[in-house]
Amino acid sequence: MGLLDGVGTSNLFTSSASQDAAREGVAQNVLSGGVEAFQQQNYNEALTKFKQAAALAPRSATAINAYAYMAQVYQSQGDVNSAIDVYKKSLQADNQNLDTHIALGNLYITANRPQDAQAEYEKAVRIDPSASTRYYLGQAYIQTGEYGKAEQEFQRIKNLQPNSPYGDFGLGQTYAKAGRYTDAINAFGAAIGRKPDYWEAYSEMGYAYADMGNFDQANKIATQLSAQYKQGALALSLSAYIVQKTPPKMDARLSTGTFLASLGPGSNLPVLGAGLATANAQQLTSIVFSFNGPMDPRSVENVMNWNISRAIGTNLANTYNNGWAPPSTEVQLPGTPVAVQYDRQKMTATVYFNITQNAAANGTIDPSHIQFTFKGVSANGVAIDPTANDYTGFSGFF
């Protein structure tokens, strides 16, 4: 006789189904207990019950819910890796669960694993190619630097939802990351046209303006956000970014230096220091500049970022010796400082350089037309404003 001879096959399957239903009923009760413990922040008990629920009905909807709650527990404890492992187990139970793929992708983004996130979102789109799912994938492509693919996804969103602002918003983010700031601003403008209170689009437009160096427009948007109810956080973040991106300036020459930049053509060297009265004498001299923001100390103190030269202006008043040929007694300053000292608290640079008397001890100089030039960066790595990095005693900063 066969193994099943004499046994009703339908009865066997009916019995198995009843057992599965009974186990899932128990699993649901255990899951409810875990949720209650989770809400009471009794995380150890909650984890135990969620694991029990998943084990009782491993391929049921109850198990998927239990895994999701387990991941929430681990996330609340800052354990992202364990949360990721839980979602992987959940996908072993049901690899077609859209929410699980998206949740796992989001965790990969949190863990700074954009390539893994992209893979999960791509699986999610194969399950559900809707606009909302494609939005996740488009954001992942931005994270991985695949701007062409990101643009394609957001264009698809625009085709699927022509009246929605989110396709244009995603395009704006894509263009901004790719350095296409004008296209980004236009895309954010289109998003705002479809949703006038889309404050995040205003904010992103402000960032694009700042990145392209249009700080006036960026500040206008920050002011607009600040005036809107509950948009203070966006305004503050944008304002801080504008400050961070704004090129620094040299904005003052301080009187604490020993170089008298106010003296004009034909000044005798001893005026700059009694030690220069004798032939071939050398004297260390200094000039102090202040900046309008924190600078990178290494950049400021790198003497190769500084240049000392004679002014070459567009008119006689801004030209060394007022445009007249320097006399034979004129001395030449070294092109590079001896040293530069940066004061972090005062945001000042003291530039030290040598002046050398000639052999006849009758050297002259035109201090007001000695040009000091700095080409360095701020503490944020932003290059100094090229309209405020040159100084002469005659013209000031230019």
C-alpha positions as CSV (number, residue, x, y, z in Angstrom):
1,M,0.0,0.0,0.0
2,G,1.1,3.6,-0.7
3,L,1.9,6.0,2.1
4,L,-1.3,7.9,1.6
5,D,-3.5,4.8,1.0
6,G,-6.4,4.8,3.2
7,V,-5.8,8.4,4.3
8,G,-8.1,11.2,2.9
9,T,-5.7,13.6,1.1
10,S,-8.2,16.5,1.4
11,N,-8.4,15.8,5.2
12,L,-4.6,16.0,5.4
13,F,-4.4,19.4,3.7
14,T,-7.4,20.7,5.7
15,S,-5.6,19.7,8.9
16,S,-2.4,21.5,7.7
17,A,-4.3,24.7,6.8
18,S,-6.0,24.6,10.2
19,Q,-2.7,24.3,12.0
20,D,-1.2,27.2,9.9
21,A,-4.2,29.4,10.8
22,A,-3.9,28.5,14.4
23,R,-0.2,29.3,14.4
24,E,-0.8,32.7,12.7
25,G,-3.5,33.5,15.3
26,V,-1.0,32.9,18.0
27,A,1.6,34.9,16.1
28,Q,-0.8,37.9,15.8
29,N,-1.4,37.8,19.6
30,V,2.4,37.7,20.2
31,L,2.9,40.5,17.8
32,S,0.3,42.6,19.6
33,G,2.2,42.1,22.8
34,G,5.4,43.2,21.1
35,V,3.7,46.4,19.8
36,E,2.5,47.2,23.3
37,A,6.0,46.7,24.8
38,F,7.5,48.8,22.0
39,Q,5.1,51.6,22.7
40,Q,6.1,51.4,26.4
41,Q,9.8,51.6,25.3
42,N,10.4,48.2,26.7
43,Y,12.6,47.3,23.7
44,N,14.1,44.1,24.9
45,E,10.7,42.5,25.5
46,A,9.4,43.9,22.2
47,L,12.3,42.4,20.3
48,T,11.7,39.0,21.9
49,K,8.0,39.0,21.0
50,F,8.6,40.2,17.4
51,K,11.1,37.4,16.9
52,Q,8.6,34.9,18.3
53,A,5.8,36.2,16.1
54,A,8.0,35.9,13.0
55,A,9.1,32.4,13.9
56,L,5.5,31.2,14.5
57,A,4.3,32.2,11.0
58,P,7.5,32.8,9.0
59,R,5.9,33.5,5.6
60,S,2.8,35.3,6.7
61,A,1.8,39.0,6.7
62,T,2.2,38.8,10.5
63,A,5.9,37.9,10.1
64,I,6.4,40.8,7.6
65,N,4.9,43.2,10.2
66,A,7.0,41.7,12.9
67,Y,10.2,42.3,10.9
68,A,9.1,45.9,10.2
69,Y,8.6,46.5,14.0
70,M,11.9,44.8,14.8
71,A,13.7,47.2,12.4
72,Q,12.0,50.2,14.1
73,V,13.3,49.0,17.4
74,Y,16.8,48.8,16.1
75,Q,16.5,52.2,14.5
76,S,15.3,53.7,17.7
77,Q,18.5,52.4,19.3
78,G,20.7,53.7,16.6
79,D,21.5,50.2,15.3
80,V,21.1,50.7,11.6
81,N,23.0,47.6,10.6
82,S,20.7,45.3,12.6
83,A,17.7,47.0,11.1
84,I,19.1,46.3,7.6
85,D,19.7,42.6,8.5
86,V,16.1,42.4,9.7
87,Y,14.7,43.8,6.4
88,K,16.9,41.3,4.5
89,K,15.2,38.5,6.5
90,S,11.9,40.0,5.7
91,L,12.6,39.9,2.0
92,Q,13.6,36.2,2.3
93,A,10.0,35.6,3.5
94,D,8.5,37.9,0.8
95,N,10.8,39.3,-1.9
96,Q,7.9,41.1,-3.7
97,N,7.0,43.3,-0.8
98,L,7.2,46.9,-2.0
99,D,7.2,48.5,1.4
100,T,10.1,46.4,2.5
101,H,12.3,47.2,-0.5
102,I,11.6,50.9,0.0
103,A,12.2,50.8,3.7
104,L,15.5,48.9,3.2
105,G,16.5,51.4,0.5
106,N,15.8,54.3,2.9
107,L,18.0,52.6,5.6
108,Y,20.9,52.2,3.1
109,I,20.6,56.0,2.4
110,T,20.8,56.6,6.2
111,A,23.9,54.3,6.3
112,N,25.5,56.2,3.4
113,R,25.3,53.2,1.1
114,P,23.6,54.8,-1.9
115,Q,24.6,52.1,-4.4
116,D,22.8,49.5,-2.2
117,A,19.8,51.9,-1.9
118,Q,19.6,52.3,-5.6
119,A,19.5,48.5,-6.1
120,E,16.5,48.2,-3.7
121,Y,14.6,51.1,-5.3
122,E,15.2,49.5,-8.7
123,K,13.6,46.3,-7.4
124,A,10.7,48.4,-6.0
125,V,10.1,50.1,-9.4
126,R,9.9,46.6,-11.0
127,I,7.2,45.7,-8.6
128,D,5.4,49.1,-8.7
129,P,6.5,51.5,-11.5
130,S,4.4,54.4,-10.1
131,A,5.5,58.0,-9.8
132,S,6.0,57.7,-6.0
133,T,8.3,54.7,-6.3
134,R,10.2,56.3,-9.2
135,Y,10.8,59.3,-7.0
136,Y,12.8,57.2,-4.6
137,L,14.9,55.8,-7.4
138,G,15.5,59.2,-8.9
139,Q,16.8,60.4,-5.6
140,A,19.1,57.4,-5.3
141,Y,20.5,58.2,-8.8
142,I,21.3,61.7,-7.6
143,Q,23.1,60.2,-4.6
144,T,25.2,57.9,-6.8
145,G,26.0,60.7,-9.3
146,E,24.1,59.1,-12.2
147,Y,22.4,62.4,-13.2
148,G,21.4,61.2,-16.6
149,K,19.3,58.3,-15.1
150,A,18.0,60.6,-12.4
151,E,16.8,63.0,-15.1
152,Q,15.0,60.2,-16.9
153,E,13.2,59.1,-13.8
154,F,11.9,62.6,-13.0
155,Q,10.9,63.1,-16.6
156,R,8.9,59.8,-16.3
157,I,7.3,61.2,-13.1
158,K,6.3,64.4,-15.1
159,N,4.7,62.2,-17.8
160,L,2.8,60.1,-15.2
161,Q,1.7,63.1,-13.2
162,P,1.8,66.2,-15.4
163,N,0.2,68.4,-12.8
164,S,2.4,67.3,-9.9
165,P,5.3,69.5,-8.8
166,Y,7.5,66.6,-7.8
167,G,8.9,65.7,-11.2
168,D,10.1,69.3,-11.7
169,F,11.5,69.4,-8.1
170,G,13.5,66.3,-8.7
171,L,14.8,67.6,-12.0
172,G,15.9,70.8,-10.2
173,Q,17.8,68.8,-7.6
174,T,19.4,66.8,-10.4
175,Y,20.5,69.8,-12.4
176,A,21.8,71.6,-9.3
177,K,24.0,68.6,-8.4
178,A,25.2,68.4,-11.9
179,G,26.2,72.1,-11.8
180,R,23.5,73.2,-14.2
181,Y,22.3,76.0,-12.0
182,T,20.2,77.9,-14.5
183,D,18.3,74.7,-15.5
184,A,17.9,73.9,-11.8
185,I,16.4,77.3,-11.0
186,N,14.0,77.0,-14.0
187,A,12.9,73.6,-12.8
188,F,12.3,74.7,-9.2
189,G,10.3,77.7,-10.6
190,A,8.1,75.2,-12.6
191,A,7.5,73.2,-9.4
192,I,6.5,76.4,-7.5
193,G,4.2,77.3,-10.4
194,R,2.3,74.1,-9.8
195,K,2.5,74.4,-6.0
196,P,2.9,78.0,-4.9
197,D,3.5,77.1,-1.2
198,Y,6.2,74.5,-2.1
199,W,8.7,76.1,0.3
200,E,11.3,73.3,-0.1
201,A,11.5,74.3,-3.8
202,Y,12.1,77.9,-2.8
203,S,14.8,76.8,-0.5
204,E,16.5,74.6,-3.1
205,M,16.3,77.4,-5.6
206,G,18.1,79.6,-3.0
207,Y,20.9,77.0,-2.8
208,A,21.2,77.0,-6.6
209,Y,21.5,80.8,-6.7
210,A,24.2,80.6,-3.9
211,D,26.1,77.9,-5.8
212,M,26.1,80.0,-9.0
213,G,27.4,83.0,-7.0
214,N,24.1,85.1,-7.2
215,F,24.0,85.8,-3.4
216,D,21.6,88.7,-3.8
217,Q,18.9,86.4,-5.2
218,A,19.7,83.7,-2.6
219,N,19.3,86.2,0.2
220,K,16.0,87.4,-1.2
221,I,14.7,83.8,-1.1
222,A,16.0,83.4,2.5
223,T,14.2,86.6,3.5
224,Q,11.0,85.4,1.8
225,L,11.2,82.1,3.6
226,S,11.8,83.9,6.9
227,A,8.7,85.9,6.4
228,Q,6.5,82.8,6.0
229,Y,5.0,81.1,9.0
230,K,6.8,78.0,10.1
231,Q,9.5,78.3,7.4
232,G,12.2,79.6,9.8
233,A,14.2,76.4,9.8
234,L,14.5,76.5,6.0
235,A,15.4,80.2,6.1
236,L,18.1,79.7,8.7
237,S,19.6,76.7,6.9
238,L,19.7,78.7,3.6
239,S,21.2,81.7,5.3
240,A,23.9,79.7,6.9
241,Y,24.7,78.1,3.5
242,I,24.9,81.5,1.9
243,V,27.4,82.7,4.5
244,Q,29.4,79.5,4.0
245,K,29.5,79.9,0.2
246,T,30.1,83.7,0.1
247,P,33.7,84.5,-0.9
248,P,35.7,86.1,1.9
249,K,37.2,89.6,1.6
250,M,40.1,91.5,3.0
251,D,38.2,94.4,4.4
252,A,40.6,96.5,6.5
253,R,44.3,97.4,7.0
254,L,45.0,97.8,10.7
255,S,47.4,100.3,12.2
256,T,49.2,97.7,14.2
257,G,51.7,97.0,11.3
258,T,55.0,98.9,10.9
259,F,54.7,99.5,7.1
260,L,53.3,103.1,6.5
261,A,51.2,102.5,3.5
262,S,49.9,106.1,3.5
263,L,53.3,107.6,2.5
264,G,53.6,108.7,-1.1
265,P,56.2,108.7,-3.9
266,G,59.8,109.5,-3.1
267,S,59.7,108.5,0.6
268,N,63.1,108.0,2.1
269,L,63.6,104.5,3.6
270,P,64.5,105.6,7.1
271,V,60.9,107.0,7.4
272,L,59.9,103.3,7.5
273,G,62.4,102.5,10.3
274,A,65.6,104.1,11.8
275,G,67.4,100.8,11.1
276,L,67.3,101.6,7.4
277,A,69.6,104.7,7.7
278,T,72.8,102.8,6.9
279,A,74.0,101.3,3.7
280,N,72.7,97.7,2.8
281,A,70.7,97.6,6.1
282,Q,67.8,95.3,6.2
283,Q,64.6,95.6,8.4
284,L,61.7,93.3,8.9
285,T,58.5,95.2,8.4
286,S,54.9,94.2,8.7
287,I,51.4,95.1,7.6
288,V,48.2,93.7,9.1
289,F,45.0,92.9,7.2
290,S,41.6,91.7,8.5
291,F,39.1,89.5,6.8
292,N,35.3,89.6,7.0
293,G,35.1,85.9,8.0
294,P,37.0,82.9,9.3
295,M,39.9,81.9,7.0
296,D,41.8,78.7,6.5
297,P,45.0,79.3,8.6
298,R,47.2,77.1,6.4
299,S,46.0,79.0,3.4
300,V,46.7,82.4,5.0
301,E,50.1,81.4,6.4
302,N,51.3,80.0,3.1
303,V,53.6,82.7,1.9
304,M,53.1,81.5,-1.7
305,N,49.5,82.7,-1.6
306,W,50.8,86.3,-1.1
307,N,52.4,88.6,-3.6
308,I,54.0,92.0,-3.0
309,S,54.4,94.2,-6.1
310,R,54.3,97.7,-7.5
311,A,50.9,98.9,-8.4
312,I,49.9,98.9,-12.1
313,G,46.6,100.8,-12.3
314,T,44.5,102.0,-15.2
315,N,45.3,105.7,-14.5
316,L,48.3,107.6,-13.2
317,A,46.9,108.0,-9.6
318,N,46.8,104.2,-9.3
319,T,50.2,103.6,-10.8
320,Y,53.4,103.2,-9.0
321,N,55.1,106.6,-8.5
322,N,52.0,108.2,-9.9
323,G,53.0,107.0,-13.4
324,W,56.4,108.7,-13.4
325,A,59.5,106.5,-13.9
326,P,60.9,105.6,-10.5
327,P,64.3,107.3,-9.7
328,S,67.5,105.3,-9.6
329,T,67.4,105.4,-5.8
330,E,64.1,103.4,-5.8
331,V,64.3,100.0,-4.0
332,Q,62.4,96.9,-4.9
333,L,60.5,94.9,-2.3
334,P,60.7,91.1,-2.4
335,G,57.7,89.5,-4.2
336,T,57.0,87.0,-1.4
337,P,56.7,87.6,2.4
338,V,59.1,86.2,4.9
339,A,56.2,84.9,6.9
340,V,52.5,85.4,7.6
341,Q,50.8,84.9,10.9
342,Y,47.0,84.3,11.2
343,D,45.0,85.2,14.3
344,R,41.9,83.0,14.4
345,Q,40.1,85.1,17.0
346,K,40.7,88.4,15.3
347,M,40.6,87.0,11.8
348,T,43.7,89.0,10.9
349,A,46.8,88.3,8.9
350,T,50.2,89.9,9.8
351,V,52.4,89.9,6.7
352,Y,56.1,90.1,7.4
353,F,58.6,91.2,4.7
354,N,62.1,92.6,4.5
355,I,63.1,96.1,3.2
356,T,66.7,96.5,2.2
357,Q,68.6,99.8,1.9
358,N,70.8,100.4,-1.1
359,A,74.6,100.7,-1.0
360,A,74.5,104.5,-1.1
361,A,72.0,104.7,1.8
362,N,69.7,107.0,-0.2
363,G,67.0,104.5,-1.1
364,T,63.5,105.7,-1.8
365,I,60.1,104.0,-2.1
366,D,56.4,104.7,-2.9
367,P,54.6,102.9,0.0
368,S,51.1,104.0,-1.1
369,H,51.5,102.2,-4.4
370,I,52.9,98.9,-3.0
371,Q,50.3,96.3,-3.9
372,F,49.6,93.3,-1.5
373,T,47.7,90.5,-3.1
374,F,46.3,87.4,-1.4
375,K,44.9,84.3,-3.2
376,G,43.7,81.9,-0.6
377,V,40.5,80.3,0.8
378,S,38.2,80.7,3.7
379,A,37.7,78.2,6.5
380,N,35.0,76.6,4.3
381,G,37.4,76.3,1.4
382,V,35.8,79.2,-0.7
383,A,38.3,81.2,-2.7
384,I,38.7,84.9,-1.7
385,D,36.6,87.5,-3.5
386,P,38.8,88.6,-6.5
387,T,37.4,92.1,-6.1
388,A,38.6,92.4,-2.5
389,N,42.0,90.6,-2.4
390,D,44.3,93.4,-3.5
391,Y,45.4,96.4,-1.4
392,T,47.4,99.6,-1.9
393,G,47.6,102.5,0.5
394,F,46.3,104.8,-2.2
395,S,43.3,102.8,-3.5
396,G,42.5,100.6,-0.5
397,F,41.0,97.2,-1.4
398,F,40.1,96.3,-4.9
